[in-house]
Amino acid sequence: MVKNMKFGVPLSTTHKEILIYCVSMALLLFLLKWLEAHFIVFNYRLDLFIGAIAIVFTVLGIWLALKLVKPKPDSYRVETRIIEKEVFIDNSVRAEINQKEIEKLGISKRELDVLNLMATGLSNEEIAGKLFISLNTVKTHSSSIFLKLDVKRRTQAVEKAKRLHIIN
């Protein structure tokens, strides 16, 4: 028996053979892994190259996007201000209804009733209830009023009718 100088434990021949076998297997395994890595790199070099380019362009795109989308300085910000003013309406002077304008536009009595109720702020359902007509009839009258006054919304119709003295 040969004594191991480092540990002071004798090594038998079988232990030496096992140790040599283990070291040779580790070296062989290392060699195989190294060859496998070279084989993968050799066979998939185009894929690895394309992947590397994709990573580079992804990083470049993220960097560029962060540079282009900077927070804007305060001078570019839009600020909304609400200004409240008192509006005085003189109800003592009531304008006369302009019958000539009503006839000129061809507005019927029922359309005028619908327009007056629109001006009070009622919904279509409420107008239908007050005039004892169907909701579809109110919508038809509203559409006809919009066409005759050349407007697109109820508020525009009421404003234009007041301006033309069709309603008060």
VMD Tcl script that builds the backbone (N, CA, C; Angstrom):
set m [mol new atoms 504]
animate dup $m
set s [atomselect $m all]
$s set {name element resname resid chain x y z} {
  {N N MET 1 A 0.808 -1.181 0.000}
  {CA C MET 1 A 0.000 0.000 0.000}
  {C C MET 1 A 0.849 1.241 0.000}
  {N N VAL 2 A 0.358 2.213 -0.765}
  {CA C VAL 2 A 1.044 3.498 -0.846}
  {C C VAL 2 A 0.266 4.477 0.000}
  {N N LYS 3 A 0.987 5.271 0.783}
  {CA C LYS 3 A 0.321 6.246 1.629}
  {C C LYS 3 A 0.196 7.566 0.900}
  {N N ASN 4 A -0.975 8.174 1.043}
  {CA C ASN 4 A -1.187 9.505 0.496}
  {C C ASN 4 A -0.555 10.482 1.457}
  {N N MET 5 A 0.318 11.315 0.941}
  {CA C MET 5 A 1.063 12.210 1.791}
  {C C MET 5 A 0.197 13.352 2.301}
  {N N LYS 6 A -0.773 13.699 1.563}
  {CA C LYS 6 A -1.558 14.856 1.936}
  {C C LYS 6 A -2.469 14.547 3.118}
  {N N PHE 7 A -3.186 13.431 3.053}
  {CA C PHE 7 A -4.166 13.115 4.084}
  {C C PHE 7 A -3.653 12.078 5.091}
  {N N GLY 8 A -2.579 11.416 4.747}
  {CA C GLY 8 A -2.055 10.394 5.650}
  {C C GLY 8 A -2.871 9.125 5.620}
  {N N VAL 9 A -3.724 8.953 4.577}
  {CA C VAL 9 A -4.564 7.770 4.456}
  {C C VAL 9 A -3.984 6.935 3.331}
  {N N PRO 10 A -3.790 5.667 3.537}
  {CA C PRO 10 A -3.233 4.843 2.463}
  {C C PRO 10 A -4.255 4.645 1.346}
  {N N LEU 11 A -3.807 4.691 0.065}
  {CA C LEU 11 A -4.658 4.469 -1.094}
  {C C LEU 11 A -4.373 3.099 -1.653}
  {N N SER 12 A -5.412 2.342 -1.829}
  {CA C SER 12 A -5.228 1.031 -2.423}
  {C C SER 12 A -5.207 1.174 -3.924}
  {N N THR 13 A -4.864 0.123 -4.622}
  {CA C THR 13 A -4.787 0.120 -6.070}
  {C C THR 13 A -6.155 0.367 -6.674}
  {N N THR 14 A -7.191 -0.192 -6.091}
  {CA C THR 14 A -8.539 0.013 -6.623}
  {C C THR 14 A -8.977 1.459 -6.469}
  {N N HIS 15 A -8.601 2.088 -5.390}
  {CA C HIS 15 A -8.933 3.500 -5.206}
  {C C HIS 15 A -8.214 4.355 -6.238}
  {N N LYS 16 A -6.959 3.990 -6.556}
  {CA C LYS 16 A -6.204 4.739 -7.563}
  {C C LYS 16 A -6.867 4.595 -8.919}
  {N N GLU 17 A -7.303 3.410 -9.230}
  {CA C GLU 17 A -7.952 3.169 -10.521}
  {C C GLU 17 A -9.272 3.938 -10.607}
  {N N ILE 18 A -10.016 3.946 -9.525}
  {CA C ILE 18 A -11.286 4.688 -9.507}
  {C C ILE 18 A -11.020 6.173 -9.661}
  {N N LEU 19 A -10.004 6.684 -8.986}
  {CA C LEU 19 A -9.659 8.094 -9.078}
  {C C LEU 19 A -9.230 8.450 -10.492}
  {N N ILE 20 A -8.404 7.633 -11.107}
  {CA C ILE 20 A -7.963 7.873 -12.491}
  {C C ILE 20 A -9.147 7.808 -13.438}
  {N N TYR 21 A -10.033 6.825 -13.195}
  {CA C TYR 21 A -11.219 6.676 -14.024}
  {C C TYR 21 A -12.103 7.927 -13.901}
  {N N CYS 22 A -12.316 8.450 -12.710}
  {CA C CYS 22 A -13.156 9.632 -12.488}
  {C C CYS 22 A -12.549 10.867 -13.144}
  {N N VAL 23 A -11.257 11.053 -12.993}
  {CA C VAL 23 A -10.592 12.216 -13.601}
  {C C VAL 23 A -10.664 12.124 -15.120}
  {N N SER 24 A -10.413 10.907 -15.664}
  {CA C SER 24 A -10.479 10.758 -17.129}
  {C C SER 24 A -11.906 10.980 -17.633}
  {N N MET 25 A -12.917 10.545 -16.875}
  {CA C MET 25 A -14.305 10.772 -17.272}
  {C C MET 25 A -14.646 12.269 -17.230}
  {N N ALA 26 A -14.149 12.977 -16.224}
  {CA C ALA 26 A -14.401 14.411 -16.128}
  {C C ALA 26 A -13.760 15.141 -17.300}
  {N N LEU 27 A -12.505 14.760 -17.649}
  {CA C LEU 27 A -11.833 15.381 -18.790}
  {C C LEU 27 A -12.571 15.065 -20.089}
  {N N LEU 28 A -13.016 13.825 -20.234}
  {CA C LEU 28 A -13.758 13.425 -21.430}
  {C C LEU 28 A -15.081 14.175 -21.515}
  {N N LEU 29 A -15.770 14.327 -20.385}
  {CA C LEU 29 A -17.033 15.067 -20.359}
  {C C LEU 29 A -16.801 16.535 -20.707}
  {N N PHE 30 A -15.738 17.142 -20.168}
  {CA C PHE 30 A -15.394 18.512 -20.488}
  {C C PHE 30 A -15.107 18.655 -21.977}
  {N N LEU 31 A -14.363 17.708 -22.561}
  {CA C LEU 31 A -14.044 17.725 -23.991}
  {C C LEU 31 A -15.322 17.617 -24.833}
  {N N LEU 32 A -16.226 16.720 -24.435}
  {CA C LEU 32 A -17.482 16.571 -25.177}
  {C C LEU 32 A -18.332 17.844 -25.109}
  {N N LYS 33 A -18.429 18.455 -23.946}
  {CA C LYS 33 A -19.205 19.701 -23.809}
  {C C LYS 33 A -18.580 20.818 -24.637}
  {N N TRP 34 A -17.252 20.863 -24.652}
  {CA C TRP 34 A -16.572 21.875 -25.452}
  {C C TRP 34 A -16.846 21.655 -26.940}
  {N N LEU 35 A -16.767 20.390 -27.384}
  {CA C LEU 35 A -17.066 20.075 -28.785}
  {C C LEU 35 A -18.532 20.349 -29.114}
  {N N GLU 36 A -19.432 20.054 -28.171}
  {CA C GLU 36 A -20.854 20.318 -28.388}
  {C C GLU 36 A -21.096 21.821 -28.536}
  {N N ALA 37 A -20.450 22.617 -27.704}
  {CA C ALA 37 A -20.603 24.063 -27.802}
  {C C ALA 37 A -20.109 24.557 -29.158}
  {N N HIS 38 A -18.967 24.059 -29.610}
  {CA C HIS 38 A -18.457 24.454 -30.933}
  {C C HIS 38 A -19.386 23.975 -32.047}
  {N N PHE 39 A -19.951 22.767 -31.877}
  {CA C PHE 39 A -20.877 22.241 -32.876}
  {C C PHE 39 A -22.134 23.114 -32.946}
  {N N ILE 40 A -22.678 23.518 -31.779}
  {CA C ILE 40 A -23.873 24.373 -31.757}
  {C C ILE 40 A -23.564 25.729 -32.378}
  {N N VAL 41 A -22.437 26.299 -31.993}
  {CA C VAL 41 A -22.070 27.602 -32.551}
  {C C VAL 41 A -21.860 27.485 -34.057}
  {N N PHE 42 A -21.236 26.406 -34.505}
  {CA C PHE 42 A -20.981 26.229 -35.933}
  {C C PHE 42 A -22.283 26.018 -36.705}
  {N N ASN 43 A -23.161 25.163 -36.198}
  {CA C ASN 43 A -24.410 24.865 -36.917}
  {C C ASN 43 A -25.438 25.992 -36.821}
  {N N TYR 44 A -25.449 26.711 -35.732}
  {CA C TYR 44 A -26.465 27.749 -35.518}
  {C C TYR 44 A -25.867 29.148 -35.498}
  {N N ARG 45 A -24.757 29.327 -36.183}
  {CA C ARG 45 A -24.111 30.635 -36.141}
  {C C ARG 45 A -24.982 31.720 -36.755}
  {N N LEU 46 A -25.747 31.416 -37.820}
  {CA C LEU 46 A -26.628 32.412 -38.425}
  {C C LEU 46 A -27.747 32.791 -37.461}
  {N N ASP 47 A -28.323 31.797 -36.794}
  {CA C ASP 47 A -29.376 32.068 -35.820}
  {C C ASP 47 A -28.850 32.906 -34.663}
  {N N LEU 48 A -27.668 32.579 -34.183}
  {CA C LEU 48 A -27.081 33.362 -33.091}
  {C C LEU 48 A -26.771 34.785 -33.538}
  {N N PHE 49 A -26.308 34.934 -34.762}
  {CA C PHE 49 A -25.993 36.250 -35.301}
  {C C PHE 49 A -27.278 37.079 -35.430}
  {N N ILE 50 A -28.339 36.486 -35.952}
  {CA C ILE 50 A -29.616 37.192 -36.100}
  {C C ILE 50 A -30.184 37.551 -34.727}
  {N N GLY 51 A -30.070 36.648 -33.778}
  {CA C GLY 51 A -30.532 36.929 -32.416}
  {C C GLY 51 A -29.774 38.087 -31.790}
  {N N ALA 52 A -28.452 38.120 -32.004}
  {CA C ALA 52 A -27.639 39.221 -31.461}
  {C C ALA 52 A -28.048 40.547 -32.092}
  {N N ILE 53 A -28.280 40.547 -33.408}
  {CA C ILE 53 A -28.718 41.773 -34.083}
  {C C ILE 53 A -30.085 42.209 -33.559}
  {N N ALA 54 A -30.993 41.257 -33.331}
  {CA C ALA 54 A -32.323 41.581 -32.800}
  {C C ALA 54 A -32.219 42.214 -31.420}
  {N N ILE 55 A -31.353 41.687 -30.589}
  {CA C ILE 55 A -31.169 42.258 -29.251}
  {C C ILE 55 A -30.612 43.669 -29.342}
  {N N VAL 56 A -29.631 43.876 -30.228}
  {CA C VAL 56 A -29.035 45.208 -30.389}
  {C C VAL 56 A -30.090 46.208 -30.854}
  {N N PHE 57 A -30.903 45.838 -31.845}
  {CA C PHE 57 A -31.904 46.767 -32.352}
  {C C PHE 57 A -33.036 46.987 -31.353}
  {N N THR 58 A -33.358 45.998 -30.542}
  {CA C THR 58 A -34.364 46.186 -29.498}
  {C C THR 58 A -33.888 47.204 -28.480}
  {N N VAL 59 A -32.652 47.041 -28.039}
  {CA C VAL 59 A -32.079 47.990 -27.079}
  {C C VAL 59 A -32.004 49.379 -27.704}
  {N N LEU 60 A -31.589 49.458 -28.966}
  {CA C LEU 60 A -31.516 50.750 -29.659}
  {C C LEU 60 A -32.899 51.389 -29.775}
  {N N GLY 61 A -33.927 50.603 -30.079}
  {CA C GLY 61 A -35.289 51.124 -30.198}
  {C C GLY 61 A -35.817 51.649 -28.882}
  {N N ILE 62 A -35.574 50.926 -27.805}
  {CA C ILE 62 A -36.018 51.381 -26.488}
  {C C ILE 62 A -35.304 52.668 -26.111}
  {N N TRP 63 A -34.015 52.734 -26.347}
  {CA C TRP 63 A -33.252 53.936 -26.035}
  {C C TRP 63 A -33.763 55.120 -26.842}
  {N N LEU 64 A -33.988 54.923 -28.140}
  {CA C LEU 64 A -34.467 55.999 -29.004}
  {C C LEU 64 A -35.857 56.464 -28.586}
  {N N ALA 65 A -36.727 55.524 -28.229}
  {CA C ALA 65 A -38.077 55.884 -27.796}
  {C C ALA 65 A -38.033 56.720 -26.522}
  {N N LEU 66 A -37.149 56.351 -25.604}
  {CA C LEU 66 A -37.030 57.128 -24.374}
  {C C LEU 66 A -36.481 58.522 -24.636}
  {N N LYS 67 A -35.619 58.661 -25.628}
  {CA C LYS 67 A -35.070 59.975 -25.965}
  {C C LYS 67 A -36.103 60.846 -26.675}
  {N N LEU 68 A -36.927 60.233 -27.527}
  {CA C LEU 68 A -37.899 61.009 -28.303}
  {C C LEU 68 A -39.112 61.416 -27.487}
  {N N VAL 69 A -39.505 60.584 -26.535}
  {CA C VAL 69 A -40.705 60.867 -25.755}
  {C C VAL 69 A -40.277 61.419 -24.401}
  {N N LYS 70 A -39.779 62.618 -24.423}
  {CA C LYS 70 A -39.390 63.277 -23.184}
  {C C LYS 70 A -40.600 64.044 -22.659}
  {N N PRO 71 A -40.684 64.257 -21.367}
  {CA C PRO 71 A -41.755 65.113 -20.865}
  {C C PRO 71 A -41.567 66.523 -21.419}
  {N N LYS 72 A -42.658 67.115 -21.841}
  {CA C LYS 72 A -42.579 68.443 -22.438}
  {C C LYS 72 A -42.367 69.494 -21.355}
  {N N PRO 73 A -41.650 70.545 -21.720}
  {CA C PRO 73 A -41.457 71.609 -20.723}
  {C C PRO 73 A -42.786 72.290 -20.390}
  {N N ASP 74 A -42.781 73.030 -19.294}
  {CA C ASP 74 A -44.004 73.695 -18.830}
  {C C ASP 74 A -44.558 74.673 -19.853}
  {N N SER 75 A -43.713 75.206 -20.727}
  {CA C SER 75 A -44.187 76.194 -21.699}
  {C C SER 75 A -45.106 75.577 -22.751}
  {N N TYR 76 A -45.075 74.248 -22.926}
  {CA C TYR 76 A -45.924 73.593 -23.919}
  {C C TYR 76 A -47.217 73.037 -23.340}
  {N N ARG 77 A -47.367 73.070 -22.057}
  {CA C ARG 77 A -48.539 72.486 -21.425}
  {C C ARG 77 A -49.768 73.357 -21.650}
  {N N VAL 78 A -50.892 72.691 -21.864}
  {CA C VAL 78 A -52.156 73.382 -22.045}
  {C C VAL 78 A -52.837 73.466 -20.698}
  {N N GLU 79 A -53.244 74.646 -20.347}
  {CA C GLU 79 A -53.893 74.847 -19.068}
  {C C GLU 79 A -55.328 75.271 -19.322}
  {N N THR 80 A -56.250 74.599 -18.680}
  {CA C THR 80 A -57.658 74.925 -18.828}
  {C C THR 80 A -58.081 75.803 -17.665}
  {N N ARG 81 A -58.675 76.920 -17.998}
  {CA C ARG 81 A -59.162 77.833 -16.975}
  {C C ARG 81 A -60.659 78.001 -17.148}
  {N N ILE 82 A -61.348 77.944 -16.056}
  {CA C ILE 82 A -62.784 78.157 -16.071}
  {C C ILE 82 A -63.040 79.566 -15.570}
  {N N ILE 83 A -63.683 80.328 -16.408}
  {CA C ILE 83 A -63.982 81.716 -16.068}
  {C C ILE 83 A -65.488 81.829 -15.851}
  {N N GLU 84 A -65.861 82.280 -14.699}
  {CA C GLU 84 A -67.268 82.460 -14.397}
  {C C GLU 84 A -67.590 83.943 -14.452}
  {N N LYS 85 A -68.616 84.277 -15.223}
  {CA C LYS 85 A -69.055 85.668 -15.320}
  {C C LYS 85 A -70.557 85.701 -15.109}
  {N N GLU 86 A -71.003 86.750 -14.505}
  {CA C GLU 86 A -72.441 86.938 -14.364}
  {C C GLU 86 A -72.976 87.499 -15.663}
  {N N VAL 87 A -74.089 86.927 -16.113}
  {CA C VAL 87 A -74.736 87.411 -17.320}
  {C C VAL 87 A -76.092 87.962 -16.910}
  {N N PHE 88 A -76.298 89.226 -17.201}
  {CA C PHE 88 A -77.556 89.867 -16.856}
  {C C PHE 88 A -78.481 89.819 -18.061}
  {N N ILE 89 A -79.670 89.275 -17.824}
  {CA C ILE 89 A -80.667 89.191 -18.875}
  {C C ILE 89 A -81.813 90.105 -18.494}
  {N N ASP 90 A -82.107 90.979 -19.390}
  {CA C ASP 90 A -83.185 91.921 -19.142}
  {C C ASP 90 A -84.492 91.289 -19.610}
  {N N ASN 91 A -85.262 90.781 -18.649}
  {CA C ASN 91 A -86.526 90.132 -18.981}
  {C C ASN 91 A -87.667 91.127 -19.154}
  {N N SER 92 A -87.414 92.371 -18.824}
  {CA C SER 92 A -88.492 93.351 -18.942}
  {C C SER 92 A -88.836 93.624 -20.399}
  {N N VAL 93 A -87.836 93.561 -21.258}
  {CA C VAL 93 A -88.072 93.791 -22.677}
  {C C VAL 93 A -88.145 92.439 -23.356}
  {N N ARG 94 A -89.335 91.985 -23.622}
  {CA C ARG 94 A -89.517 90.705 -24.311}
  {C C ARG 94 A -89.729 90.995 -25.773}
  {N N ALA 95 A -88.907 90.356 -26.565}
  {CA C ALA 95 A -88.999 90.576 -28.006}
  {C C ALA 95 A -90.249 89.891 -28.549}
  {N N GLU 96 A -90.810 90.486 -29.529}
  {CA C GLU 96 A -91.972 89.890 -30.183}
  {C C GLU 96 A -91.518 88.724 -31.039}
  {N N ILE 97 A -92.354 87.713 -31.129}
  {CA C ILE 97 A -92.053 86.549 -31.957}
  {C C ILE 97 A -92.134 86.972 -33.420}
  {N N ASN 98 A -91.124 86.592 -34.174}
  {CA C ASN 98 A -91.032 86.970 -35.583}
  {C C ASN 98 A -91.801 85.955 -36.428}
  {N N GLN 99 A -93.063 86.240 -36.688}
  {CA C GLN 99 A -93.917 85.329 -37.453}
  {C C GLN 99 A -93.431 85.192 -38.894}
  {N N LYS 100 A -92.881 86.269 -39.446}
  {CA C LYS 100 A -92.400 86.223 -40.835}
  {C C LYS 100 A -91.245 85.221 -40.970}
  {N N GLU 101 A -90.375 85.201 -39.970}
  {CA C GLU 101 A -89.238 84.270 -39.999}
  {C C GLU 101 A -89.730 82.827 -39.856}
  {N N ILE 102 A -90.728 82.624 -39.024}
  {CA C ILE 102 A -91.297 81.280 -38.850}
  {C C ILE 102 A -91.889 80.794 -40.168}
  {N N GLU 103 A -92.637 81.669 -40.840}
  {CA C GLU 103 A -93.235 81.303 -42.122}
  {C C GLU 103 A -92.158 81.097 -43.183}
  {N N LYS 104 A -91.137 81.947 -43.156}
  {CA C LYS 104 A -90.050 81.839 -44.138}
  {C C LYS 104 A -89.314 80.498 -44.004}
  {N N LEU 105 A -89.094 80.069 -42.760}
  {CA C LEU 105 A -88.398 78.804 -42.531}
  {C C LEU 105 A -89.329 77.603 -42.683}
  {N N GLY 106 A -90.628 77.829 -42.639}
  {CA C GLY 106 A -91.589 76.741 -42.804}
  {C C GLY 106 A -91.726 75.883 -41.563}
  {N N ILE 107 A -91.599 76.501 -40.381}
  {CA C ILE 107 A -91.703 75.766 -39.124}
  {C C ILE 107 A -93.179 75.655 -38.755}
  {N N SER 108 A -93.642 74.425 -38.513}
  {CA C SER 108 A -95.045 74.188 -38.175}
  {C C SER 108 A -95.307 74.545 -36.711}
  {N N LYS 109 A -96.594 74.591 -36.336}
  {CA C LYS 109 A -97.004 74.918 -34.962}
  {C C LYS 109 A -96.456 73.872 -33.993}
  {N N ARG 110 A -96.522 72.591 -34.363}
  {CA C ARG 110 A -96.057 71.523 -33.486}
  {C C ARG 110 A -94.536 71.573 -33.346}
  {N N GLU 111 A -93.822 71.857 -34.424}
  {CA C GLU 111 A -92.357 72.000 -34.354}
  {C C GLU 111 A -91.990 73.173 -33.456}
  {N N LEU 112 A -92.778 74.240 -33.514}
  {CA C LEU 112 A -92.537 75.395 -32.654}
  {C C LEU 112 A -92.765 75.029 -31.189}
  {N N ASP 113 A -93.781 74.213 -30.926}
  {CA C ASP 113 A -94.020 73.742 -29.558}
  {C C ASP 113 A -92.834 72.905 -29.065}
  {N N VAL 114 A -92.343 72.010 -29.909}
  {CA C VAL 114 A -91.192 71.176 -29.555}
  {C C VAL 114 A -89.964 72.046 -29.314}
  {N N LEU 115 A -89.767 73.053 -30.155}
  {CA C LEU 115 A -88.615 73.953 -30.018}
  {C C LEU 115 A -88.698 74.747 -28.716}
  {N N ASN 116 A -89.887 75.221 -28.353}
  {CA C ASN 116 A -90.057 75.953 -27.092}
  {C C ASN 116 A -89.756 75.060 -25.894}
  {N N LEU 117 A -90.194 73.799 -25.949}
  {CA C LEU 117 A -89.907 72.883 -24.843}
  {C C LEU 117 A -88.433 72.487 -24.811}
  {N N MET 118 A -87.805 72.434 -25.994}
  {CA C MET 118 A -86.356 72.194 -26.042}
  {C C MET 118 A -85.618 73.319 -25.333}
  {N N ALA 119 A -86.096 74.537 -25.538}
  {CA C ALA 119 A -85.444 75.708 -24.949}
  {C C ALA 119 A -85.539 75.696 -23.431}
  {N N THR 120 A -86.569 75.031 -22.893}
  {CA C THR 120 A -86.674 74.944 -21.428}
  {C C THR 120 A -85.758 73.866 -20.854}
  {N N GLY 121 A -85.148 73.060 -21.724}
  {CA C GLY 121 A -84.185 72.054 -21.276}
  {C C GLY 121 A -84.776 70.678 -21.066}
  {N N LEU 122 A -85.958 70.423 -21.599}
  {CA C LEU 122 A -86.581 69.112 -21.435}
  {C C LEU 122 A -85.966 68.097 -22.391}
  {N N SER 123 A -86.003 66.832 -21.977}
  {CA C SER 123 A -85.523 65.749 -22.839}
  {C C SER 123 A -86.619 65.384 -23.829}
  {N N ASN 124 A -86.272 64.551 -24.795}
  {CA C ASN 124 A -87.263 64.122 -25.792}
  {C C ASN 124 A -88.434 63.394 -25.125}
  {N N GLU 125 A -88.136 62.551 -24.133}
  {CA C GLU 125 A -89.186 61.815 -23.446}
  {C C GLU 125 A -90.127 62.760 -22.714}
  {N N GLU 126 A -89.555 63.768 -22.070}
  {CA C GLU 126 A -90.380 64.735 -21.340}
  {C C GLU 126 A -91.230 65.568 -22.288}
  {N N ILE 127 A -90.661 65.940 -23.439}
  {CA C ILE 127 A -91.426 66.694 -24.443}
  {C C ILE 127 A -92.584 65.845 -24.943}
  {N N ALA 128 A -92.315 64.555 -25.200}
  {CA C ALA 128 A -93.372 63.650 -25.667}
  {C C ALA 128 A -94.483 63.555 -24.640}
  {N N GLY 129 A -94.141 63.494 -23.375}
  {CA C GLY 129 A -95.147 63.419 -22.316}
  {C C GLY 129 A -95.977 64.688 -22.213}
  {N N LYS 130 A -95.334 65.838 -22.338}
  {CA C LYS 130 A -96.059 67.110 -22.232}
  {C C LYS 130 A -96.988 67.346 -23.419}
  {N N LEU 131 A -96.561 66.953 -24.611}
  {CA C LEU 131 A -97.366 67.220 -25.811}
  {C C LEU 131 A -98.277 66.046 -26.168}
  {N N PHE 132 A -98.227 64.966 -25.411}
  {CA C PHE 132 A -99.038 63.772 -25.656}
  {C C PHE 132 A -98.804 63.212 -27.059}
  {N N ILE 133 A -97.532 63.096 -27.421}
  {CA C ILE 133 A -97.159 62.502 -28.707}
  {C C ILE 133 A -96.102 61.440 -28.438}
  {N N SER 134 A -95.803 60.619 -29.424}
  {CA C SER 134 A -94.815 59.556 -29.223}
  {C C SER 134 A -93.397 60.120 -29.276}
  {N N LEU 135 A -92.479 59.347 -28.752}
  {CA C LEU 135 A -91.069 59.733 -28.746}
  {C C LEU 135 A -90.541 59.865 -30.175}
  {N N ASN 136 A -90.960 58.957 -31.051}
  {CA C ASN 136 A -90.505 59.028 -32.448}
  {C C ASN 136 A -90.993 60.303 -33.131}
  {N N THR 137 A -92.188 60.764 -32.779}
  {CA C THR 137 A -92.708 62.005 -33.354}
  {C C THR 137 A -91.861 63.195 -32.895}
  {N N VAL 138 A -91.474 63.186 -31.622}
  {CA C VAL 138 A -90.612 64.263 -31.112}
  {C C VAL 138 A -89.277 64.252 -31.857}
  {N N LYS 139 A -88.729 63.060 -32.060}
  {CA C LYS 139 A -87.446 62.959 -32.780}
  {C C LYS 139 A -87.596 63.424 -34.222}
  {N N THR 140 A -88.718 63.118 -34.847}
  {CA C THR 140 A -88.962 63.572 -36.225}
  {C C THR 140 A -89.058 65.087 -36.276}
  {N N HIS 141 A -89.818 65.677 -35.338}
  {CA C HIS 141 A -89.927 67.139 -35.285}
  {C C HIS 141 A -88.560 67.778 -35.026}
  {N N SER 142 A -87.767 67.164 -34.127}
  {CA C SER 142 A -86.429 67.706 -33.823}
  {C C SER 142 A -85.548 67.683 -35.068}
  {N N SER 143 A -85.570 66.583 -35.793}
  {CA C SER 143 A -84.768 66.487 -37.016}
  {C C SER 143 A -85.199 67.527 -38.039}
  {N N SER 144 A -86.499 67.721 -38.143}
  {CA C SER 144 A -87.027 68.720 -39.075}
  {C C SER 144 A -86.594 70.134 -38.671}
  {N N ILE 145 A -86.620 70.410 -37.375}
  {CA C ILE 145 A -86.173 71.717 -36.874}
  {C C ILE 145 A -84.704 71.919 -37.185}
  {N N PHE 146 A -83.882 70.882 -36.950}
  {CA C PHE 146 A -82.440 70.988 -37.223}
  {C C PHE 146 A -82.187 71.297 -38.694}
  {N N LEU 147 A -82.933 70.635 -39.570}
  {CA C LEU 147 A -82.763 70.878 -41.008}
  {C C LEU 147 A -83.180 72.293 -41.381}
  {N N LYS 148 A -84.319 72.738 -40.862}
  {CA C LYS 148 A -84.841 74.054 -41.220}
  {C C LYS 148 A -83.980 75.182 -40.675}
  {N N LEU 149 A -83.408 74.978 -39.502}
  {CA C LEU 149 A -82.540 76.004 -38.916}
  {C C LEU 149 A -81.070 75.831 -39.312}
  {N N ASP 150 A -80.756 74.739 -40.002}
  {CA C ASP 150 A -79.399 74.442 -40.470}
  {C C ASP 150 A -78.419 74.348 -39.297}
  {N N VAL 151 A -78.791 73.493 -38.330}
  {CA C VAL 151 A -77.945 73.253 -37.158}
  {C C VAL 151 A -77.814 71.751 -36.956}
  {N N LYS 152 A -76.932 71.358 -36.016}
  {CA C LYS 152 A -76.700 69.936 -35.765}
  {C C LYS 152 A -77.082 69.508 -34.357}
  {N N ARG 153 A -77.220 70.461 -33.429}
  {CA C ARG 153 A -77.498 70.120 -32.038}
  {C C ARG 153 A -78.661 70.929 -31.495}
  {N N ARG 154 A -79.231 70.423 -30.394}
  {CA C ARG 154 A -80.362 71.105 -29.751}
  {C C ARG 154 A -79.967 72.492 -29.272}
  {N N THR 155 A -78.779 72.591 -28.663}
  {CA C THR 155 A -78.348 73.890 -28.137}
  {C C THR 155 A -78.185 74.910 -29.260}
  {N N GLN 156 A -77.667 74.452 -30.397}
  {CA C GLN 156 A -77.519 75.352 -31.549}
  {C C GLN 156 A -78.882 75.781 -32.061}
  {N N ALA 157 A -79.829 74.850 -32.068}
  {CA C ALA 157 A -81.179 75.173 -32.553}
  {C C ALA 157 A -81.829 76.221 -31.655}
  {N N VAL 158 A -81.722 76.051 -30.350}
  {CA C VAL 158 A -82.323 77.001 -29.411}
  {C C VAL 158 A -81.658 78.367 -29.538}
  {N N GLU 159 A -80.335 78.361 -29.638}
  {CA C GLU 159 A -79.600 79.644 -29.753}
  {C C GLU 159 A -79.984 80.370 -31.032}
  {N N LYS 160 A -80.067 79.659 -32.136}
  {CA C LYS 160 A -80.409 80.292 -33.409}
  {C C LYS 160 A -81.870 80.761 -33.401}
  {N N ALA 161 A -82.755 79.975 -32.805}
  {CA C ALA 161 A -84.165 80.378 -32.731}
  {C C ALA 161 A -84.320 81.642 -31.893}
  {N N LYS 162 A -83.571 81.758 -30.823}
  {CA C LYS 162 A -83.632 82.983 -30.005}
  {C C LYS 162 A -83.060 84.174 -30.753}
  {N N ARG 163 A -81.994 83.930 -31.503}
  {CA C ARG 163 A -81.386 85.006 -32.280}
  {C C ARG 163 A -82.328 85.508 -33.381}
  {N N LEU 164 A -83.098 84.594 -33.969}
  {CA C LEU 164 A -84.038 84.960 -35.019}
  {C C LEU 164 A -85.396 85.400 -34.460}
  {N N HIS 165 A -85.514 85.420 -33.137}
  {CA C HIS 165 A -86.752 85.803 -32.445}
  {C C HIS 165 A -87.909 84.893 -32.804}
  {N N ILE 166 A -87.610 83.608 -32.965}
  {CA C ILE 166 A -88.657 82.623 -33.204}
  {C C ILE 166 A -89.244 82.188 -31.853}
  {N N ILE 167 A -88.382 82.118 -30.833}
  {CA C ILE 167 A -88.815 81.784 -29.481}
  {C C ILE 167 A -88.257 82.820 -28.531}
  {N N ASN 168 A -88.819 82.886 -27.304}
  {CA C ASN 168 A -88.315 83.811 -26.274}
  {C C ASN 168 A -87.365 83.094 -25.357}
}
mol reanalyze $m
mol bondsrecalc $m
mol representation Tube
mol addrep $m
